[in-house]
Amino acid sequence: NTQVIQPHVQDKHSVKYHGVTLSSSQKHLGNSRILFRLANDTLQRAGEIQRIFVHQRHGPSNALVTEFFYVVRQYRELSDAHAAYDPYRKFPLLFVRLCYNELLAQEQVIRNQNVISHFAGCPYE
């Protein structure tokens, strides 16, 4: 039983997912800032959506399946030395922590189910 996967995608500037608008950082910076998990990982990461694309294919019953994918860059985590001064890490159940205001070069591709929420970024010195 072989399925043909189309090699084409459609780029989007923004999409709505569970009533929330997700956008690429070029379209709307605030809507591009997300908390996410990589596949098979429990660690919450903060990042920015760089690109959104949609892929369609026919599923096993020949029904059309539409999937959204997000190309994200993660914010760099604090060094151990700086993390010691992060006041939020004393409260692990809040799932809040500081990160550097710097994106890693590596891009990750994630799916809808890997997006947790938006986050508010408040850079300070």
N, C-alpha and C positions, 0 to 999 in steps of 0.2 A: 504494500500500500504506500505509494509515493505521492507526496504533495509538492506542488510547485510553489516556491516562494518568489514573489516578485522582487527584482533588485532595485525598485524605485521607491522613493519616499517623497513626501510633500513637506516642505518647511512651513512652520507656523511661527508667528511672532508671539502669540498668546493662545492659551486654551483655558477652558473652565473644567475643573475636576472637583467633584463633590461641592459645587457652589463656590469654589475658590478660583480666582484668576491666577494662573501661572504664566509668566512672561520671560522672554529672553532679556538679558541685562541691557541690551541695546534698546529695547522697546520701553521697559519700565524697571528701573533698578530695584525698587521696593518689592515688586511682585516676582522678581527673579531670586530673591534671597530665601533659601529653603533649608530646612533640616531634612536630612535624608539618611537612608541606610543603603549600603551596598548589598547585593544579593547574598543571601546566606550569612549575614553579619548582623549583630545586634547593636553595634556602636552607632550612636547618632552623630552625624557629621553636619557641619554648617558649610554651605556653599552657595554659589551663584549659577543660575541656569545660563549657559552660553548660547544654546540652540535647542529648539524643539522641532521634532519631526514626527510625522504620522506615517505608519505603514499599514497597508491593507493586504489581506490574503484570504484565501478560502480555507475554512476549517474542515474537519473530517466529514461533516454532514453537508459540505459545500456552502455553508452559511458564510457570509462575509464577516471577517474578524478585523476590527480596527484597533490598532495599538499605538499609544503615544510613547515616545522616548525623549529623554532629556539629556543633553550633554552638559555636565556640570563640572565646575572646578571648585575644589574644597578650599576653605580658609585654613591657613596653617595653624596647627595646634601650638599652644604655648610650650616653651621648653620646660623641663622639670623645675629649673630654678625660678622661672617666672610663674609657673603654676602654683607654687607655694604661696604667692601673694594674691591669688584669685579668691576673692571672698565668697564666691558662689559654690566653690567646690566643697565647702563645709556642709552643704545641703544636697547630697546626691539624689534625693527623691524629687528635687525640682527639675532635674535634667537641664541645668543652666551652667554655662561656663564661658570664660573669656577665651577669645582666639586672637591671633594677630590679624590686623587689617591688611592681609596679604593673601592673595590666591596662589595656590600651588600651580605649577605649569601643567601637570598631568590632568587630562580630561577623563571623566568617567561617564559611561552611558548607563542610565538607570531607567526604570519603567515607572508607571503610575504608582504601583503598589509600594515602591521604595521611597516615595515622597511622604514625609511625615506632616509637615506644616510649613508656613512662612516663619521667619524669625525677624526680630527687630535688631538692626545693627546700630549701635551708638558708639562710634569711634571716639576715643579720648587718649590723651597723652599720659 
